[in-house]
Amino acid sequence: MKILYLLFAVFLLLFQATSGSADPLFADTVECRSAQGKFCRVGACPPTFTATGTCHGGMMNCCSK
């Protein structure tokens, strides 16, 4: 029964998730999000916004006013 507690602890250490590990940080995404009023969007930007760059390695548009 004591081995069960040890195995549980080992499994917790092996399978723990760190925050943000599933979303890699691309340089263009960081650059877009660092400026105020800019955001990433799939497809075309809303009517009052213009595409000023890319996000997520060119997969999304960086929109700004």
N, CA, C and O atoms as CSV, one atom per row, in Angstrom:
chain,resi,resn,atom,element,x,y,z
A,1,MET,N,N,0.826,-1.197,0.000
A,1,MET,CA,C,0.000,0.000,0.000
A,1,MET,C,C,0.869,1.260,0.000
A,1,MET,O,O,0.469,2.286,-0.550
A,2,LYS,N,N,2.045,1.190,0.607
A,2,LYS,CA,C,2.926,2.355,0.606
A,2,LYS,C,C,3.448,2.649,-0.800
A,2,LYS,O,O,3.697,3.804,-1.143
A,3,ILE,N,N,3.611,1.612,-1.603
A,3,ILE,CA,C,4.091,1.816,-2.968
A,3,ILE,C,C,3.074,2.577,-3.806
A,3,ILE,O,O,3.448,3.268,-4.753
A,4,LEU,N,N,1.807,2.460,-3.474
A,4,LEU,CA,C,0.755,3.170,-4.198
A,4,LEU,C,C,0.926,4.679,-4.057
A,4,LEU,O,O,0.753,5.408,-5.034
A,5,TYR,N,N,1.258,5.156,-2.875
A,5,TYR,CA,C,1.491,6.580,-2.657
A,5,TYR,C,C,2.717,7.055,-3.429
A,5,TYR,O,O,2.716,8.158,-3.976
A,6,LEU,N,N,3.736,6.251,-3.476
A,6,LEU,CA,C,4.943,6.600,-4.212
A,6,LEU,C,C,4.650,6.670,-5.721
A,6,LEU,O,O,5.095,7.596,-6.400
A,7,LEU,N,N,3.916,5.708,-6.227
A,7,LEU,CA,C,3.567,5.715,-7.646
A,7,LEU,C,C,2.688,6.911,-8.003
A,7,LEU,O,O,2.843,7.506,-9.069
A,8,PHE,N,N,1.788,7.252,-7.128
A,8,PHE,CA,C,0.930,8.407,-7.357
A,8,PHE,C,C,1.756,9.686,-7.447
A,8,PHE,O,O,1.512,10.523,-8.317
A,9,ALA,N,N,2.717,9.838,-6.567
A,9,ALA,CA,C,3.589,11.014,-6.586
A,9,ALA,C,C,4.424,11.057,-7.863
A,9,ALA,O,O,4.610,12.124,-8.448
A,10,VAL,N,N,4.919,9.918,-8.288
A,10,VAL,CA,C,5.721,9.866,-9.513
A,10,VAL,C,C,4.861,10.222,-10.722
A,10,VAL,O,O,5.305,10.970,-11.594
A,11,PHE,N,N,3.643,9.701,-10.786
A,11,PHE,CA,C,2.760,10.036,-11.892
A,11,PHE,C,C,2.409,11.517,-11.910
A,11,PHE,O,O,2.303,12.108,-12.984
A,12,LEU,N,N,2.229,12.116,-10.763
A,12,LEU,CA,C,1.946,13.552,-10.721
A,12,LEU,C,C,3.119,14.359,-11.272
A,12,LEU,O,O,2.918,15.331,-12.001
A,13,LEU,N,N,4.319,13.964,-10.933
A,13,LEU,CA,C,5.500,14.672,-11.430
A,13,LEU,C,C,5.696,14.465,-12.934
A,13,LEU,O,O,6.114,15.384,-13.640
A,14,LEU,N,N,5.401,13.283,-13.413
A,14,LEU,CA,C,5.614,12.987,-14.828
A,14,LEU,C,C,4.584,13.644,-15.736
A,14,LEU,O,O,4.920,14.088,-16.833
A,15,PHE,N,N,3.350,13.708,-15.296
A,15,PHE,CA,C,2.279,14.162,-16.167
A,15,PHE,C,C,1.755,15.554,-15.845
A,15,PHE,O,O,0.681,15.928,-16.317
A,16,GLN,N,N,2.470,16.311,-15.070
A,16,GLN,CA,C,1.986,17.652,-14.768
A,16,GLN,C,C,2.149,18.550,-15.990
A,16,GLN,O,O,3.099,18.397,-16.757
A,17,ALA,N,N,1.236,19.472,-16.164
A,17,ALA,CA,C,1.267,20.390,-17.297
A,17,ALA,C,C,1.713,21.762,-16.822
A,17,ALA,O,O,1.292,22.227,-15.762
A,18,THR,N,N,2.552,22.400,-17.595
A,18,THR,CA,C,2.957,23.758,-17.280
A,18,THR,C,C,2.102,24.708,-18.102
A,18,THR,O,O,1.740,24.397,-19.237
A,19,SER,N,N,1.785,25.844,-17.546
A,19,SER,CA,C,0.905,26.771,-18.251
A,19,SER,C,C,1.616,27.338,-19.472
A,19,SER,O,O,2.780,27.732,-19.409
A,20,GLY,N,N,0.891,27.370,-20.580
A,20,GLY,CA,C,1.439,27.921,-21.799
A,20,GLY,C,C,2.304,26.988,-22.599
A,20,GLY,O,O,2.825,27.388,-23.640
A,21,SER,N,N,2.477,25.787,-22.168
A,21,SER,CA,C,3.366,24.882,-22.891
A,21,SER,C,C,2.756,24.428,-24.207
A,21,SER,O,O,3.494,24.013,-25.101
A,22,ALA,N,N,1.450,24.489,-24.361
A,22,ALA,CA,C,0.815,24.046,-25.591
A,22,ALA,C,C,0.825,25.126,-26.659
A,22,ALA,O,O,0.589,24.823,-27.829
A,23,ASP,N,N,1.090,26.373,-26.298
A,23,ASP,CA,C,1.076,27.474,-27.244
A,23,ASP,C,C,2.482,28.021,-27.416
A,23,ASP,O,O,2.936,28.812,-26.589
A,24,PRO,N,N,3.183,27.621,-28.468
A,24,PRO,CA,C,4.539,28.130,-28.663
A,24,PRO,C,C,4.511,29.617,-28.985
A,24,PRO,O,O,3.592,30.091,-29.652
A,25,LEU,N,N,5.489,30.338,-28.525
A,25,LEU,CA,C,5.552,31.767,-28.766
A,25,LEU,C,C,6.348,32.035,-30.034
A,25,LEU,O,O,7.558,31.814,-30.075
A,26,PHE,N,N,5.670,32.506,-31.058
A,26,PHE,CA,C,6.328,32.910,-32.282
A,26,PHE,C,C,6.741,34.366,-32.152
A,26,PHE,O,O,6.089,35.138,-31.449
A,27,ALA,N,N,7.817,34.745,-32.824
A,27,ALA,CA,C,8.321,36.114,-32.725
A,27,ALA,C,C,7.297,37.117,-33.245
A,27,ALA,O,O,7.139,38.193,-32.668
A,28,ASP,N,N,6.600,36.777,-34.329
A,28,ASP,CA,C,5.622,37.720,-34.864
A,28,ASP,C,C,4.410,37.876,-33.956
A,28,ASP,O,O,3.805,38.947,-33.910
A,29,THR,N,N,4.049,36.819,-33.234
A,29,THR,CA,C,2.927,36.900,-32.291
A,29,THR,C,C,3.282,37.799,-31.111
A,29,THR,O,O,2.468,38.620,-30.687
A,30,VAL,N,N,4.483,37.648,-30.584
A,30,VAL,CA,C,4.930,38.482,-29.464
A,30,VAL,C,C,4.977,39.940,-29.886
A,30,VAL,O,O,4.577,40.824,-29.129
A,31,GLU,N,N,5.468,40.191,-31.097
A,31,GLU,CA,C,5.545,41.564,-31.590
A,31,GLU,C,C,4.156,42.176,-31.760
A,31,GLU,O,O,3.951,43.346,-31.438
A,32,CYS,N,N,3.213,41.399,-32.260
A,32,CYS,CA,C,1.856,41.908,-32.456
A,32,CYS,C,C,1.173,42.192,-31.129
A,32,CYS,O,O,0.550,43.240,-30.965
A,33,ARG,N,N,1.282,41.279,-30.189
A,33,ARG,CA,C,0.590,41.441,-28.908
A,33,ARG,C,C,1.252,42.457,-27.983
A,33,ARG,O,O,0.638,42.893,-27.009
A,34,SER,N,N,2.503,42.842,-28.272
A,34,SER,CA,C,3.192,43.781,-27.387
A,34,SER,C,C,2.647,45.204,-27.559
A,34,SER,O,O,2.701,45.998,-26.620
A,35,ALA,N,N,2.135,45.528,-28.718
A,35,ALA,CA,C,1.589,46.862,-28.953
A,35,ALA,C,C,0.133,46.922,-28.497
A,35,ALA,O,O,-0.618,45.958,-28.650
A,36,GLN,N,N,-0.249,48.048,-27.943
A,36,GLN,CA,C,-1.608,48.201,-27.449
A,36,GLN,C,C,-2.566,48.383,-28.615
A,36,GLN,O,O,-2.270,49.130,-29.547
A,37,GLY,N,N,-3.700,47.716,-28.577
A,37,GLY,CA,C,-4.707,47.839,-29.605
A,37,GLY,C,C,-4.555,46.857,-30.751
A,37,GLY,O,O,-5.370,46.862,-31.674
A,38,LYS,N,N,-3.524,46.009,-30.714
A,38,LYS,CA,C,-3.332,45.019,-31.759
A,38,LYS,C,C,-3.763,43.648,-31.251
A,38,LYS,O,O,-3.646,43.349,-30.063
A,39,PHE,N,N,-4.262,42.822,-32.161
A,39,PHE,CA,C,-4.681,41.472,-31.797
A,39,PHE,C,C,-4.532,40.557,-33.005
A,39,PHE,O,O,-4.466,41.022,-34.142
A,40,CYS,N,N,-4.480,39.269,-32.752
A,40,CYS,CA,C,-4.355,38.262,-33.802
A,40,CYS,C,C,-5.739,37.728,-34.160
A,40,CYS,O,O,-6.596,37.546,-33.295
A,41,ARG,N,N,-5.940,37.479,-35.469
A,41,ARG,CA,C,-7.241,36.991,-35.905
A,41,ARG,C,C,-7.068,36.105,-37.135
A,41,ARG,O,O,-6.268,36.399,-38.023
A,42,VAL,N,N,-7.835,35.012,-37.167
A,42,VAL,CA,C,-7.845,34.135,-38.336
A,42,VAL,C,C,-8.731,34.780,-39.394
A,42,VAL,O,O,-9.845,35.205,-39.092
A,43,GLY,N,N,-8.257,34.855,-40.611
A,43,GLY,CA,C,-9.041,35.453,-41.689
A,43,GLY,C,C,-8.861,36.955,-41.737
A,43,GLY,O,O,-7.877,37.495,-41.232
A,44,ALA,N,N,-9.827,37.624,-42.350
A,44,ALA,CA,C,-9.749,39.075,-42.532
A,44,ALA,C,C,-10.022,39.807,-41.216
A,44,ALA,O,O,-10.732,39.318,-40.337
A,45,CYS,N,N,-9.430,40.994,-41.119
A,45,CYS,CA,C,-9.650,41.839,-39.940
A,45,CYS,C,C,-11.038,42.476,-40.020
A,45,CYS,O,O,-11.604,42.580,-41.109
A,46,PRO,N,N,-11.595,42.907,-38.878
A,46,PRO,CA,C,-12.895,43.592,-38.894
A,46,PRO,C,C,-12.832,44.857,-39.766
A,46,PRO,O,O,-11.739,45.338,-40.066
A,47,PRO,N,N,-13.985,45.398,-40.176
A,47,PRO,CA,C,-14.016,46.532,-41.115
A,47,PRO,C,C,-13.219,47.767,-40.688
A,47,PRO,O,O,-12.650,48.438,-41.550
A,48,THR,N,N,-13.157,48.089,-39.418
A,48,THR,CA,C,-12.444,49.300,-38.995
A,48,THR,C,C,-10.975,49.047,-38.670
A,48,THR,O,O,-10.277,49.957,-38.223
A,49,PHE,N,N,-10.501,47.828,-38.889
A,49,PHE,CA,C,-9.113,47.468,-38.598
A,49,PHE,C,C,-8.388,47.095,-39.884
A,49,PHE,O,O,-9.013,46.700,-40.868
A,50,THR,N,N,-7.062,47.223,-39.868
A,50,THR,CA,C,-6.247,46.829,-41.017
A,50,THR,C,C,-5.233,45.784,-40.581
A,50,THR,O,O,-4.814,45.757,-39.424
A,51,ALA,N,N,-4.846,44.929,-41.509
A,51,ALA,CA,C,-3.832,43.913,-41.240
A,51,ALA,C,C,-2.458,44.564,-41.335
A,51,ALA,O,O,-2.065,45.057,-42.392
A,52,THR,N,N,-1.728,44.560,-40.213
A,52,THR,CA,C,-0.418,45.203,-40.180
A,52,THR,C,C,0.722,44.203,-40.122
A,52,THR,O,O,1.888,44.599,-40.107
A,53,GLY,N,N,0.410,42.925,-40.089
A,53,GLY,CA,C,1.444,41.895,-40.029
A,53,GLY,C,C,0.815,40.528,-39.876
A,53,GLY,O,O,-0.357,40.329,-40.194
A,54,THR,N,N,1.610,39.584,-39.383
A,54,THR,CA,C,1.127,38.221,-39.201
A,54,THR,C,C,1.341,37.763,-37.764
A,54,THR,O,O,2.083,38.385,-37.003
A,55,CYS,N,N,0.677,36.663,-37.405
A,55,CYS,CA,C,0.809,36.024,-36.098
A,55,CYS,C,C,0.920,34.519,-36.298
A,55,CYS,O,O,0.550,33.996,-37.349
A,56,HIS,N,N,1.424,33.837,-35.299
A,56,HIS,CA,C,1.534,32.382,-35.288
A,56,HIS,C,C,2.230,31.851,-36.538
A,56,HIS,O,O,1.753,30.915,-37.180
A,57,GLY,N,N,3.358,32.460,-36.870
A,57,GLY,CA,C,4.156,31.997,-37.992
A,57,GLY,C,C,3.506,32.227,-39.342
A,57,GLY,O,O,3.737,31.451,-40.270
A,58,GLY,N,N,2.710,33.258,-39.479
A,58,GLY,CA,C,2.063,33.587,-40.747
A,58,GLY,C,C,0.701,32.966,-40.939
A,58,GLY,O,O,0.099,33.134,-42.000
A,59,MET,N,N,0.190,32.248,-39.942
A,59,MET,CA,C,-1.112,31.587,-40.065
A,59,MET,C,C,-2.276,32.534,-39.784
A,59,MET,O,O,-3.398,32.270,-40.219
A,60,MET,N,N,-2.030,33.637,-39.061
A,60,MET,CA,C,-3.089,34.573,-38.678
A,60,MET,C,C,-2.663,35.985,-39.051
A,60,MET,O,O,-1.489,36.232,-39.327
A,61,ASN,N,N,-3.618,36.914,-39.060
A,61,ASN,CA,C,-3.351,38.319,-39.321
A,61,ASN,C,C,-3.212,39.089,-38.019
A,61,ASN,O,O,-3.898,38.794,-37.040
A,62,CYS,N,N,-2.330,40.069,-38.007
A,62,CYS,CA,C,-2.215,40.986,-36.871
A,62,CYS,C,C,-3.013,42.234,-37.242
A,62,CYS,O,O,-2.649,42.954,-38.171
A,63,CYS,N,N,-4.096,42.486,-36.519
A,63,CYS,CA,C,-5.002,43.590,-36.835
A,63,CYS,C,C,-4.770,44.768,-35.891
A,63,CYS,O,O,-4.528,44.587,-34.697
A,64,SER,N,N,-4.849,45.971,-36.444
A,64,SER,CA,C,-4.734,47.179,-35.631
A,64,SER,C,C,-5.610,48.262,-36.239
A,64,SER,O,O,-6.005,48.165,-37.401
A,65,LYS,N,N,-5.915,49.297,-35.457
A,65,LYS,CA,C,-6.764,50.402,-35.930
A,65,LYS,C,C,-6.025,51.237,-36.923
A,65,LYS,O,O,-6.570,52.214,-37.436
